[in-house]
Amino acid sequence: MPEPIPRRRFLGYVLAAPVLVTAADLSLEPETAAAAQVPSPEITDLLDLNDMMTVAALPTSGLITVEVGPDGTVSFALPRAEVGQGITTSTAMLIAEELTVPLERVRVTLADARPELIFNQLTGGSNTTIATYTPIRVAAAVARQRLLQAAATELGAAPADLRLRAGVVTDRSGRGIPIGDLAEKAASTWTAPVAVELAPRESFTVIGRPTNRVDALDAVTGRKKFAMDLDVAGAMPAMVCRPPTINGKVGSVANAAEVRAMPGVTDVVVVSTGVAVRAGTFGQCIDAVRALRVTWRSGTAEGKSDETVLRSLAAAEIPLGLRPPTPVVEGKFTFQFRSNSALEPNCAIADVRPGRAEIWSALKSPIVAKQAIAAKLGLPVGSVTVHVTEGGGSFGRKLFFDAALEAAEISQKTGKPVKLMWHRADDSRQGRVHPMATSRVRIAYLGGTVLSYTQRHTSVATDLSHGLGEIITAMAARLPVGDIGFSETFFQLSQQMSYNFGANSRLLAETDKSFNTGSMRNVYSPDVTCARELVVDRLAAAMGKDPYRFRRDFLRDERCRAVLEAAATAGGWGRAMPAGTAQGIAFHAEYKAVSAALVEIDCRPATVNRPVRDGVAGPRVTKVVFAVDVGLAVNPRGLEAQMMGGVMDGIALALTSSLHLRDGYFLEASWDNYFYTRQWNTPPDLRVIVMPSTSEQPGGAGELGVAASMAAVACAYGRATGTMPTTFPINHGTLSFTPKPTVPPIPPSPSDGLAHPWEP
């Protein structure tokens, strides 16, 4: 086995190219904790989901390159999807740090689907910064070294006597050469290995500094380009008339010719998911979809409802085991279906011609998308080009490429390029959903000692066909989890026990594959953590301890205790509050990061019963303090924004957001009746505390803020009302709106918007 290389010294490559192009080689990276077999009672201390994804990406890290151009700009095609999480900014910061160039001189674009990257082009699991942090820095460091060597030749000086700052190499006398003038001179006619040393932590001037997003101005001024903003020759709007039940199929179309003759309509074709129409405008598409008369065959969830799914979950539950003779606290919790719809409607552009296809879409698993589209169209994979566009939100939704696959099929059948967009009702009813689940927790204790923790989580099956399943398959022989399935592996590698709770056991059971499910933001963790933290509150009460102090006493290490203490101190834990209001506190660790949330909630009748049009007001979260330690925070400002978004998700999951299943379809048909956190439930007092960096390596953040927030809201609600909540969201039992018809599938556009502009 090769000797580990020094902590900051790595091997990279300068590649044969007309201008300077460099890459990393991490095949000799120091051993991971998993390889070293550090003794630990927790699987995730040996190897977690992020370790698995990072190790899977390493073999192709040398194919990701940094390029210095003659104009002095530094270009990098990021093999991940920017969907609003800010990774183009943090990536640019890494390059700017190692190359000591101004941030505005770094151009980060999104790479097209590159099958040769294998597992290195999948965005998920809060893994982007963790997996790319070192490869990007190594490639940039190789570029820096080559530029200094080229400048040394030009200036007649030793490289050690030169300084690269702000994109200019200068010698001791002050003579300088811009890096653009060195780009060709630093290039190589053959690929050669280069040993480099990364910039030391103490010299950082970019990494770790709060930085505005590089795309912020374009985003707020409307210049940012998403898929539907692209001008692809001949691409016209397209939409699909979808079935009234989940995954129903077309039986017959009674009036295709009549609809084809409607104004602006160019095509009406049957596709695998419904009846597609292509027209001059999306308004004409909507008119055509609403006019279609389609006979439908049954869908995969025909006749199912919330109640029938709950019964199937109960039948699939794994027993908790024999009740121990010692005292126990326990609880069972139900988590309803939730929508995985993103802010940007599901969409894609496709131009399919004989022998080739070209696709544009915001895709988090573009390699799998490329392969699936090629198979669907009957084309070689090499004949399909997939362009990854920036996306307006995802939260796991864009791991699936259903819009791109559908657009490709429509374009092939019409023989014309299309701009496909799903209607909001499409994504609520036929899109991806977070599975309904139950979670049962039992904790045994005796005196002041916790003896054991047992949790059995039962869920509608989670679809992992977007690429994570392939990584698990490829890594199976190296995982310390035995011969278990995709979902169970994902579950075990993403969940961890941060408390000293004796022997602990967590198992997942899944059932019913009739729904379109997805890896919604934070996947299993919000539900699992919410159930655990509620029972921890109950355990603290049974042992006569304060909920915060109980957690602090039982957390496994100082890092965990530090974030909990930060949230409790900044939030004024234990302060006197009026009856009907309360504080809640919760902890969550995942993605090499730890987090804690303190929440204050108002459950008084005047708040709970305040009128909200077509909605249930319910309690209001009035204050949130969220403390987070991600190891090394590349961009603390971006991290703060991520946590704010996670807090809003947590509030929604605990109080308001769910789908109601009835007769094989979901009643919600848009965000007007799917109650994600609204202004009337957004806390007026919200603070994010980014803890001082505790590591030289970054942790994940994209999903981290959800679990602790949801759990803290639930715990606060239980303390304010005196009753531990067991069904989430707590407002699910009240249907506050009149469901829209399923035929036609697209409801009429509202015409009374001006009557409600200032309603709370």
JOJO-V80745 format. One record per residue. N is the residue number from 1. RES is the residue in one small letter. SS is DSSP state (alpha for helix, beta for strand, coil for the rest). PSI is psi in whole degrees, 0 to 359 (999 if undefined). OMEGA is omega as a letter, one per 40 degrees, with the letter a starting at -180 (none if undefined). Layout:
((N;RES;SS;PSI;OMEGA) (N;RES;SS;PSI;OMEGA))
This chain:
((1;m;coil;131;a) (2;p;coil;151;i) (3;e;coil;138;i) (4;p;coil;139;i) (5;i;coil;160;a) (6;p;coil;160;a) (7;r;coil;320;a) (8;r;coil;5;a) (9;r;beta;129;a) (10;f;beta;166;i) (11;l;beta;133;i) (12;g;beta;188;i) (13;y;beta;143;i) (14;v;beta;126;a) (15;l;coil;151;i) (16;a;beta;118;a) (17;a;coil;159;i) (18;p;coil;328;i) (19;v;coil;176;a) (20;l;beta;119;i) (21;v;beta;128;a) (22;t;beta;160;a) (23;a;beta;170;a) (24;a;beta;156;i) (25;d;beta;107;a) (26;l;coil;22;i) (27;s;coil;343;i) (28;l;coil;24;a) (29;e;coil;148;i) (30;p;coil;154;a) (31;e;coil;144;i) (32;t;coil;167;i) (33;a;alpha;326;a) (34;a;alpha;316;a) (35;a;alpha;327;a) (36;a;alpha;348;i) (37;q;coil;55;i) (38;v;coil;127;i) (39;p;coil;134;a) (40;s;coil;147;i) (41;p;coil;349;a) (42;e;coil;129;i) (43;i;alpha;318;a) (44;t;alpha;344;i) (45;d;alpha;337;i) (46;l;alpha;311;a) (47;l;coil;127;i) (48;d;coil;183;a) (49;l;alpha;320;i) (50;n;alpha;321;i) (51;d;alpha;314;a) (52;m;alpha;314;a) (53;m;alpha;323;a) (54;t;alpha;315;i) (55;v;alpha;321;i) (56;a;alpha;330;a) (57;a;alpha;337;a) (58;l;alpha;317;a) (59;p;coil;336;a) (60;t;coil;14;a) (61;s;alpha;333;i) (62;g;alpha;351;i) (63;l;alpha;358;a) (64;i;coil;120;a) (65;t;beta;152;i) (66;v;beta;133;a) (67;e;beta;132;i) (68;v;beta;122;a) (69;g;coil;164;i) (70;p;coil;339;i) (71;d;coil;3;i) (72;g;coil;1;i) (73;t;coil;154;i) (74;v;beta;125;a) (75;s;beta;144;i) (76;f;beta;124;i) (77;a;beta;104;a) (78;l;beta;123;i) (79;p;coil;46;i) (80;r;coil;171;a) (81;a;coil;126;i) (82;e;coil;113;a) (83;v;coil;28;i) (84;g;coil;355;a) (85;q;coil;347;i) (86;g;coil;19;a) (87;i;alpha;337;i) (88;t;alpha;326;i) (89;t;alpha;310;a) (90;s;alpha;326;i) (91;t;alpha;315;i) (92;a;alpha;325;i) (93;m;alpha;320;i) (94;l;alpha;316;a) (95;i;alpha;316;i) (96;a;alpha;324;a) (97;e;alpha;309;a) (98;e;alpha;328;a) (99;l;alpha;355;a) (100;t;coil;51;i) (101;v;coil;155;i) (102;p;coil;144;a) (103;l;alpha;324;a) (104;e;alpha;350;i) (105;r;alpha;359;i) (106;v;beta;127;a) (107;r;beta;109;i) (108;v;beta;119;i) (109;t;beta;175;i) (110;l;beta;129;a) (111;a;coil;144;i) (112;d;coil;165;i) (113;a;coil;127;a) (114;r;coil;94;a) (115;p;alpha;334;a) (116;e;alpha;344;i) (117;l;alpha;347;i) (118;i;coil;263;a) (119;f;coil;11;a) (120;n;coil;14;i) (121;q;coil;54;i) (122;l;coil;125;a) (123;t;coil;113;a) (124;g;coil;171;i) (125;g;coil;23;a) (126;s;coil;40;a) (127;n;coil;348;a) (128;t;alpha;305;a) (129;t;alpha;322;i) (130;i;alpha;312;a) (131;a;alpha;330;a) (132;t;alpha;352;a) (133;y;alpha;309;a) (134;t;alpha;313;i) (135;p;alpha;318;a) (136;i;alpha;317;a) (137;r;alpha;320;i) (138;v;alpha;314;i) (139;a;alpha;319;i) (140;a;alpha;324;i) (141;a;alpha;322;i) (142;v;alpha;317;i) (143;a;alpha;318;i) (144;r;alpha;315;a) (145;q;alpha;318;i) (146;r;alpha;322;i) (147;l;alpha;319;i) (148;l;alpha;321;i) (149;q;alpha;318;i) (150;a;alpha;320;i) (151;a;alpha;324;i) (152;a;alpha;320;i) (153;t;alpha;317;a) (154;e;alpha;322;a) (155;l;alpha;355;a) (156;g;coil;38;a) (157;a;coil;163;i) (158;a;coil;142;i) (159;p;alpha;326;a) (160;a;alpha;341;i) (161;d;alpha;3;a) (162;l;coil;158;a) (163;r;beta;131;i) (164;l;beta;115;i) (165;r;beta;138;i) (166;a;coil;34;i) (167;g;coil;14;a) (168;v;beta;135;i) (169;v;beta;126;a) (170;t;beta;151;i) (171;d;coil;186;a) (172;r;coil;337;i) (173;s;coil;353;i) (174;g;coil;355;i) (175;r;coil;139;a) (176;g;beta;152;i) (177;i;beta;123;i) (178;p;beta;147;a) (179;i;alpha;334;i) (180;g;alpha;324;i) (181;d;alpha;344;a) (182;l;alpha;353;a) (183;a;coil;318;a) (184;e;coil;322;a) (185;k;coil;329;a) (186;a;coil;353;a) (187;a;coil;168;a) (188;s;beta;147;i) (189;t;coil;354;i) (190;w;coil;158;i) (191;t;coil;130;a) (192;a;beta;142;i) (193;p;beta;147;a) (194;v;beta;130;i) (195;a;beta;133;a) (196;v;beta;161;i) (197;e;beta;131;a) (198;l;coil;156;i) (199;a;coil;135;i) (200;p;coil;153;a) (201;r;alpha;320;a) (202;e;alpha;346;i) (203;s;alpha;357;a) (204;f;coil;134;i) (205;t;coil;348;a) (206;v;coil;305;i) (207;i;coil;130;i) (208;g;coil;355;i) (209;r;coil;130;i) (210;p;coil;125;a) (211;t;coil;135;i) (212;n;coil;152;a) (213;r;coil;140;a) (214;v;coil;339;a) (215;d;coil;12;a) (216;a;alpha;315;a) (217;l;alpha;315;i) (218;d;alpha;324;a) (219;a;alpha;317;a) (220;v;alpha;347;i) (221;t;alpha;1;i) (222;g;coil;8;a) (223;r;coil;347;a) (224;k;coil;137;a) (225;k;coil;120;i) (226;f;beta;179;a) (227;a;alpha;313;a) (228;m;alpha;352;i) (229;d;alpha;350;a) (230;l;coil;143;a) (231;d;coil;93;i) (232;v;coil;124;a) (233;a;coil;125;i) (234;g;coil;354;a) (235;a;coil;119;a) (236;m;beta;156;a) (237;p;beta;146;i) (238;a;beta;146;i) (239;m;beta;169;a) (240;v;beta;134;i) (241;c;beta;118;a) (242;r;coil;161;a) (243;p;coil;160;i) (244;p;coil;347;i) (245;t;coil;162;a) (246;i;coil;122;i) (247;n;coil;27;i) (248;g;coil;163;a) (249;k;beta;154;a) (250;v;beta;129;i) (251;g;beta;302;i) (252;s;beta;160;i) (253;v;beta;120;a) (254;a;coil;334;a) (255;n;coil;40;a) (256;a;alpha;316;a) (257;a;alpha;321;i) (258;e;alpha;317;a) (259;v;alpha;324;i) (260;r;alpha;336;a) (261;a;coil;358;i) (262;m;coil;157;a) (263;p;coil;128;i) (264;g;coil;345;a) (265;v;beta;130;i) (266;t;beta;333;a) (267;d;beta;145;i) (268;v;beta;116;a) (269;v;beta;146;i) (270;v;beta;130;i) (271;v;beta;177;a) (272;s;coil;340;a) (273;t;coil;359;a) (274;g;beta;214;i) (275;v;beta;118;a) (276;a;beta;142;i) (277;v;beta;144;i) (278;r;beta;133;a) (279;a;beta;178;a) (280;g;coil;329;i) (281;t;coil;163;i) (282;f;alpha;330;i) (283;g;alpha;319;i) (284;q;alpha;326;i) (285;c;alpha;316;i) (286;i;alpha;316;i) (287;d;alpha;319;a) (288;a;alpha;317;i) (289;v;alpha;317;a) (290;r;alpha;336;a) (291;a;alpha;340;a) (292;l;coil;140;i) (293;r;coil;106;a) (294;v;beta;137;i) (295;t;beta;129;a) (296;w;beta;145;i) (297;r;beta;161;a) (298;s;coil;151;i) (299;g;coil;182;a) (300;t;coil;340;a) (301;a;coil;27;a) (302;e;coil;126;i) (303;g;coil;358;a) (304;k;coil;152;i) (305;s;coil;174;i) (306;d;alpha;316;a) (307;e;alpha;318;a) (308;t;alpha;324;i) (309;v;alpha;321;i) (310;l;alpha;323;i) (311;r;alpha;321;i) (312;s;alpha;326;i) (313;l;alpha;317;i) (314;a;alpha;323;a) (315;a;alpha;337;a) (316;a;alpha;357;a) (317;e;coil;138;i) (318;i;coil;132;a) (319;p;coil;148;i) (320;l;coil;346;a) (321;g;coil;178;a) (322;l;coil;139;i) (323;r;coil;128;a) (324;p;coil;161;a) (325;p;coil;346;a) (326;t;coil;168;i) (327;p;beta;148;i) (328;v;beta;156;i) (329;v;beta;145;a) (330;e;beta;166;i) (331;g;beta;155;i) (332;k;beta;136;a) (333;f;beta;144;a) (334;t;beta;135;i) (335;f;beta;118;a) (336;q;coil;168;i) (337;f;coil;143;i) (338;r;beta;147;a) (339;s;beta;142;i) (340;n;coil;21;a) (341;s;coil;136;i) (342;a;coil;168;a) (343;l;coil;315;i) (344;e;coil;127;i) (345;p;coil;148;i) (346;n;coil;125;a) (347;c;beta;163;i) (348;a;beta;154;i) (349;i;beta;139;i) (350;a;beta;137;i) (351;d;beta;99;a) (352;v;beta;122;i) (353;r;beta;166;i) (354;p;coil;120;i) (355;g;coil;359;a) (356;r;beta;164;i) (357;a;beta;145;i) (358;e;beta;130;a) (359;i;beta;143;i) (360;w;beta;125;i) (361;s;beta;158;i) (362;a;coil;105;a) (363;l;coil;130;i) (364;k;coil;349;i) (365;s;coil;64;a) (366;p;alpha;334;i) (367;i;alpha;313;i) (368;v;alpha;321;i) (369;a;alpha;315;a) (370;k;alpha;316;i) (371;q;alpha;317;a) (372;a;alpha;320;i) (373;i;alpha;318;i) (374;a;alpha;316;i) (375;a;alpha;319;a) (376;k;alpha;320;a) (377;l;alpha;351;a) (378;g;coil;35;a) (379;l;coil;154;i) (380;p;coil;148;a) (381;v;alpha;323;a) (382;g;alpha;346;a) (383;s;alpha;1;i) (384;v;beta;124;i) (385;t;beta;127;a) (386;v;beta;116;i) (387;h;beta;129;i) (388;v;beta;118;i) (389;t;coil;163;i) (390;e;beta;148;a) (391;g;coil;153;i) (392;g;coil;72;a) (393;g;coil;159;i) (394;s;coil;297;a) (395;f;coil;36;a) (396;g;coil;340;a) (397;r;alpha;320;a) (398;k;alpha;7;i) (399;l;alpha;336;i) (400;f;coil;144;a) (401;f;coil;34;a) (402;d;alpha;323;i) (403;a;alpha;318;a) (404;a;alpha;318;i) (405;l;alpha;318;i) (406;e;alpha;316;i) (407;a;alpha;320;i) (408;a;alpha;318;i) (409;e;alpha;318;i) (410;i;alpha;316;a) (411;s;alpha;320;i) (412;q;alpha;319;a) (413;k;alpha;330;i) (414;t;alpha;340;a) (415;g;coil;22;a) (416;k;coil;152;i) (417;p;coil;147;a) (418;v;beta;152;i) (419;k;beta;98;a) (420;l;beta;133;i) (421;m;beta;133;i) (422;w;coil;146;i) (423;h;coil;158;i) (424;r;alpha;322;i) (425;a;alpha;327;i) (426;d;alpha;313;a) (427;d;alpha;330;i) (428;s;alpha;322;a) (429;r;alpha;329;a) (430;q;alpha;358;a) (431;g;coil;198;a) (432;r;coil;142;i) (433;v;beta;154;i) (434;h;beta;130;a) (435;p;coil;146;i) (436;m;coil;143;a) (437;a;beta;160;i) (438;t;beta;152;i) (439;s;beta;128;a) (440;r;beta;133;a) (441;v;beta;136;i) (442;r;beta;129;i) (443;i;beta;126;i) (444;a;beta;141;a) (445;y;beta;166;i) (446;l;beta;118;a) (447;g;coil;235;i) (448;g;coil;15;a) (449;t;beta;134;i) (450;v;beta;124;a) (451;l;beta;321;a) (452;s;beta;155;i) (453;y;beta;128;i) (454;t;beta;131;i) (455;q;beta;133;i) (456;r;beta;113;a) (457;h;beta;128;a) (458;t;beta;129;a) (459;s;beta;150;i) (460;v;beta;144;a) (461;a;coil;135;i) (462;t;coil;126;a) (463;d;coil;117;i) (464;l;coil;26;a) (465;s;coil;2;a) (466;h;coil;358;i) (467;g;coil;329;i) (468;l;alpha;325;i) (469;g;alpha;324;i) (470;e;alpha;322;i) (471;i;alpha;316;i) (472;i;alpha;318;i) (473;t;alpha;314;a) (474;a;alpha;329;a) (475;m;alpha;1;a) (476;a;alpha;317;a) (477;a;alpha;344;a) (478;r;alpha;1;a) (479;l;coil;139;a) (480;p;coil;43;a) (481;v;coil;4;i) (482;g;coil;193;a) (483;d;coil;80;i) (484;i;coil;168;a) (485;g;coil;176;a) (486;f;alpha;305;a) (487;s;alpha;318;i) (488;e;alpha;322;i) (489;t;alpha;312;i) (490;f;alpha;314;a) (491;f;alpha;311;a) (492;q;alpha;326;a) (493;l;alpha;354;i) (494;s;alpha;347;a) (495;q;coil;142;i) (496;q;coil;155;i) (497;m;coil;114;a) (498;s;coil;355;a) (499;y;beta;151;i) (500;n;coil;81;a) (501;f;coil;32;i) (502;g;coil;215;i) (503;a;beta;127;i) (504;n;beta;147;a) (505;s;beta;127;i) (506;r;beta;129;i) (507;l;beta;149;i) (508;l;beta;138;i) (509;a;beta;136;i) (510;e;beta;151;a) (511;t;beta;160;i) (512;d;coil;98;a) (513;k;coil;25;a) (514;s;coil;359;a) (515;f;coil;156;i) (516;n;coil;94;a) (517;t;beta;169;a) (518;g;coil;170;i) (519;s;coil;70;a) (520;m;coil;152;a) (521;r;coil;119;i) (522;n;coil;2;i) (523;v;coil;248;a) (524;y;coil;337;a) (525;s;alpha;317;a) (526;p;alpha;315;a) (527;d;alpha;315;a) (528;v;alpha;315;a) (529;t;alpha;320;i) (530;c;alpha;313;i) (531;a;alpha;314;a) (532;r;alpha;312;a) (533;e;alpha;328;i) (534;l;alpha;319;i) (535;v;alpha;329;i) (536;v;alpha;319;i) (537;d;alpha;316;i) (538;r;alpha;321;i) (539;l;alpha;318;i) (540;a;alpha;318;i) (541;a;alpha;318;a) (542;a;alpha;329;a) (543;m;coil;6;i) (544;g;coil;33;a) (545;k;coil;154;i) (546;d;coil;138;a) (547;p;alpha;320;i) (548;y;alpha;311;a) (549;r;alpha;327;i) (550;f;alpha;312;i) (551;r;alpha;314;a) (552;r;alpha;319;a) (553;d;alpha;329;a) (554;f;alpha;352;i) (555;l;beta;148;a) (556;r;coil;331;a) (557;d;coil;170;a) (558;e;alpha;326;i) (559;r;alpha;316;i) (560;c;alpha;314;a) (561;r;alpha;326;a) (562;a;alpha;317;a) (563;v;alpha;323;i) (564;l;alpha;315;i) (565;e;alpha;322;i) (566;a;alpha;315;i) (567;a;alpha;317;a) (568;a;alpha;318;a) (569;t;alpha;311;a) (570;a;alpha;330;a) (571;g;alpha;358;i) (572;g;coil;47;a) (573;w;coil;136;i) (574;g;coil;3;a) (575;r;coil;154;i) (576;a;coil;134;a) (577;m;coil;153;a) (578;p;coil;155;i) (579;a;coil;140;a) (580;g;coil;357;i) (581;t;beta;159;a) (582;a;beta;167;i) (583;q;beta;153;i) (584;g;beta;152;i) (585;i;beta;145;a) (586;a;beta;160;a) (587;f;beta;147;i) (588;h;beta;138;i) (589;a;beta;134;i) (590;e;beta;162;i) (591;y;coil;35;a) (592;k;coil;22;a) (593;a;beta;160;i) (594;v;beta;150;a) (595;s;beta;156;i) (596;a;beta;145;i) (597;a;beta;134;i) (598;l;beta;131;a) (599;v;beta;143;i) (600;e;beta;137;a) (601;i;beta;149;i) (602;d;beta;111;a) (603;c;coil;18;a) (604;r;coil;150;a) (605;p;alpha;320;a) (606;a;alpha;330;i) (607;t;alpha;312;a) (608;v;alpha;324;a) (609;n;coil;11;i) (610;r;coil;144;a) (611;p;coil;135;i) (612;v;coil;126;a) (613;r;coil;127;i) (614;d;coil;33;a) (615;g;coil;173;i) (616;v;coil;119;a) (617;a;coil;303;i) (618;g;coil;192;a) (619;p;coil;164;i) (620;r;beta;130;i) (621;v;beta;121;a) (622;t;beta;342;a) (623;k;beta;139;i) (624;v;beta;131;i) (625;v;beta;121;a) (626;f;beta;122;i) (627;a;beta;137;a) (628;v;beta;139;i) (629;d;beta;110;a) (630;v;coil;21;a) (631;g;beta;254;i) (632;l;coil;119;i) (633;a;coil;109;a) (634;v;coil;312;i) (635;n;coil;96;a) (636;p;alpha;328;i) (637;r;alpha;318;i) (638;g;alpha;322;i) (639;l;alpha;318;i) (640;e;alpha;318;i) (641;a;alpha;320;i) (642;q;alpha;318;a) (643;m;alpha;322;i) (644;m;alpha;315;i) (645;g;alpha;320;i) (646;g;alpha;323;i) (647;v;alpha;316;i) (648;m;alpha;321;i) (649;d;alpha;315;a) (650;g;alpha;318;i) (651;i;alpha;316;a) (652;a;alpha;313;a) (653;l;alpha;327;a) (654;a;alpha;324;a) (655;l;alpha;321;a) (656;t;coil;331;a) (657;s;coil;116;i) (658;s;coil;162;i) (659;l;coil;143;i) (660;h;coil;119;a) (661;l;beta;128;i) (662;r;beta;129;i) (663;d;coil;38;i) (664;g;coil;12;i) (665;y;beta;161;i) (666;f;beta;137;a) (667;l;coil;328;a) (668;e;coil;143;a) (669;a;coil;9;i) (670;s;coil;184;i) (671;w;coil;354;i) (672;d;coil;336;i) (673;n;coil;10;i) (674;y;coil;109;a) (675;f;coil;75;i) (676;y;coil;163;a) (677;t;coil;122;a) (678;r;coil;175;i) (679;q;alpha;325;a) (680;w;alpha;356;i) (681;n;alpha;12;i) (682;t;coil;130;a) (683;p;coil;128;i) (684;p;coil;342;a) (685;d;beta;105;a) (686;l;beta;123;a) (687;r;beta;134;i) (688;v;beta;128;i) (689;i;beta;113;i) (690;v;beta;113;a) (691;m;coil;153;i) (692;p;coil;144;a) (693;s;coil;132;a) (694;t;coil;10;a) (695;s;coil;163;i) (696;e;coil;0;i) (697;q;coil;143;i) (698;p;beta;153;i) (699;g;coil;179;i) (700;g;coil;153;a) (701;a;coil;339;a) (702;g;coil;327;a) (703;e;coil;354;a) (704;l;coil;328;a) (705;g;alpha;351;a) (706;v;alpha;310;a) (707;a;alpha;309;a) (708;a;alpha;324;i) (709;s;alpha;311;i) (710;m;alpha;314;a) (711;a;alpha;319;a) (712;a;alpha;321;i) (713;v;alpha;315;i) (714;a;alpha;317;i) (715;c;alpha;321;i) (716;a;alpha;318;i) (717;y;alpha;316;i) (718;g;alpha;321;a) (719;r;alpha;326;a) (720;a;alpha;325;a) (721;t;alpha;345;a) (722;g;coil;6;a) (723;t;coil;124;i) (724;m;coil;123;i) (725;p;coil;146;a) (726;t;coil;351;i) (727;t;beta;133;a) (728;f;beta;141;e) (729;p;coil;160;a) (730;i;coil;339;a) (731;n;coil;4;a) (732;h;coil;327;a) (733;g;coil;348;i) (734;t;coil;115;i) (735;l;coil;110;a) (736;s;coil;5;a) (737;f;coil;161;i) (738;t;coil;117;a) (739;p;coil;142;i) (740;k;coil;152;i) (741;p;coil;156;i) (742;t;coil;347;i) (743;v;coil;117;e) (744;p;coil;159;a) (745;p;coil;336;i) (746;i;coil;118;a) (747;p;coil;159;i) (748;p;coil;149;i) (749;s;coil;142;i) (750;p;coil;146;a) (751;s;coil;6;a) (752;d;coil;24;a) (753;g;alpha;322;a) (754;l;alpha;345;i) (755;a;alpha;351;a) (756;h;alpha;30;a) (757;p;coil;336;a) (758;w;coil;17;i) (759;e;coil;148;a) (760;p;coil;999;none))
